[in-house]
Every structure is written in structure tokens, then in C-alpha cells.
Amino acid sequence: MKKLILLSLTIVSTFLFSQKFTIDTLLTDKISIRAIQLWDGKVWYAGTDSKFGYININNVSDKKQIKLSDKKLQFRTLAQNKRNFYAINIESPAYFFRINKKTLKSKVVFCDNDATAFYDALKFTSNSFGISFSDPSANQRLNISQTRNGGSKWIHCNDCKDFPYLEKGEAAFAASNTNIASAGNFIWIATGGSRSRIYRMKNKDSNWNVFETPFIQGTSSQGIYSIDFYDENFGVAVGGDYTKQSDNINNIATTTDGGQTWQVQASGQNAGYMTCVKFRPETKGKEIVAVGDQHISFSSDYGKTWTKISDEKNLYACDWLDKNTLVLAGKDRIVKLNFE
């Protein structure tokens, strides 16, 4: 295990009617983190060089890191149910790791040997049902893997005939494990590239619908990178162009009908490319945070307008611990925002 270096740093900032927040660095290490989970007062992460671990949010001396493999695997997915965490490495072969929450013992429960395997996101919508997807191979459909028994067995479909065909050049981004979302009876997946669309499944029945979006699209670096849904109807999508991160045209949109139609918001009036978006708890969908490689931004009016609240860089993934605590992770660090 590589020794972790802890940096203690607090930055005080203000935004929106002088509301204050502080930024505390919880963890530093030589790692790129694009997927996090919050559980038991800790930030759990998976990243580069097969690293998996946690840092206690309120006691940074309580931390642990293990390597899931002797190979230098890269993880951009992480999900959990009641007993276990699950992580899948990008690139082939793709190993599905199960990590026991109590013992941290890991086991490979499935392996996708498809030469084109590249897993973009993984999510559990209940204790028993989990879903993950990989970029399309020659069949031009996303490759879907599902579990219906809590992760012990995975059903892999590399030619899912119920999944709509993707356009040539359409795929998904392994950016922050958040281009998949769920609420109520629905699951949504967002794509980008030549087309940027929303795929929706109801009641875990494997019957998918596809909806067009007005999002920026057309090249391999453009499209939706992250989505979140407050309920079955109201959702938000963010993204842009990874290669032109200051561009801010048609890179934020909201839906009020479960993803069937989308309305562009704040086009030309936001901080640019975003990789992760999350609704703030206890605000009924009104307040939203988004993070990009170059900034942290905030909306207090259901996504209609956005304010850059921080110039923090190289943060990719985020999640709310509670209404006043936001955790973010990225290149070589994990931080938290404490809102007063």
C-alpha cells in the first residue's frame, strides 16, 4: 500500500447573497478519482492503479486504501448496495469487483472479455438490482450488464435487441459515473459524440425508449456528461466539449417530462464544460451544483441560471453528504465544501 499524504487546507468563499462556505482537503494521493460513494460517514473511492479506499469525512486520520488487483487497472465506476461495493475497470478485460463493506475483501464476480469493453457507469437502484453499461461494439448498441440478485450473478448482453441502435459515433462518457440516473420507476442513460440523447427504461423491464436532446453534439468530445433526476419528471443534464472547456453553448438542459423533451438553460451564460451534476438535498429540486475540470458552479432557480462559486480545478465527481456538505473528488485529491 502506498503511503497517503494528507494536506490540511481550508479556503473560505462566498456566493449568492453572501452565503459562505469553506473548502477542506480531506485526502491527497497520486490518483485520479472519477467515481465516489458516500457511506458510514466516509468517502469511498475507486481510481487509477487499481486503488480503492475510504477517508472519514470527520476524522481524516481514519483512512484506508487497498489495491483490487496487481494489474494497473483504472476504475471510473463505483456503486453500492447494503452489503457490498462494486467497481468495474475500464478497458478489456473488464473485471466486476465485489468488495465487502465490513471486511473490504474483494472478489471478481464477472468478467467481460469483449475486446471493445469500456464501462462508463454503474448504478444500483435497489439492494437487488444493479445496471452497468459499456460502449458499443460492432452492433451499435450499448452493452448492458445487469444483476437482479444483489450482484452475485451478472447477466451480460452484448447485443441487447431491446436497446435502441446508436448512431455511428454515438457513445457515452466515463467521466464521473453519473451519466446514469434513477428515480421512482425509471432509469436514464445519457450519451454524447455524434448524437447526444437520453435512453429511458421503466420498471427494470429492459424496454428502452430514446429521446432526442438539443444538447451540443456532433464530435466525439461533445455531449451530455452527467445527469441527475429529482423525481420521475424533473431532471438536469450538463456537459459540453471536453476539448474546448470554456465553450458554454447548449451545455446545460432540464426536463419536466421524464426526459422526453429537454430545454436548454443558460446557454452562453455559464462557466463551461461540466462533468458532474447533483441536486442539493432538501431544496425540492431548486438548488443544483455542478463541477467541471475548471470550476464549481451553482444554480438556485431550478437550473435556469448558474453562478461560478469556485475556481477549483481538476475535480470530476461530486455528491452531497447532506444539505450542507458537498464532497468532490478528482486529480490527486478529495475535498469537501461546508456550507454555513
ABEGO torsion letter per residue (X at the ends): XBBBBBBBBBBBBBBGGGBBBBBBBABBBBBBBABBBBBGGBBBBBBBGGBBBBBBAABAABBBBBBABABBBBBABBBBBAABBBBBBBEOBBBBBBBBAAAGBBBBABBBABAABBBABBBBABAABBBBBBBBBAAGBBBBBBBAAGGABBBBBABBAABBBBBBGBBBBBAAGAABBBBEABBBBBBBEABBBBBBBBGGAGBBBBBBBABBBGBAABEBABBBBABAABBBBBEEBAABAABABGABBBBAAGGABBBBBGBGABAEBBABBBBBBGAGGABBBBBBAABBBBBAAGGABBBBABABBGBABBBBABAABBBBBBBGBBBBBBBX
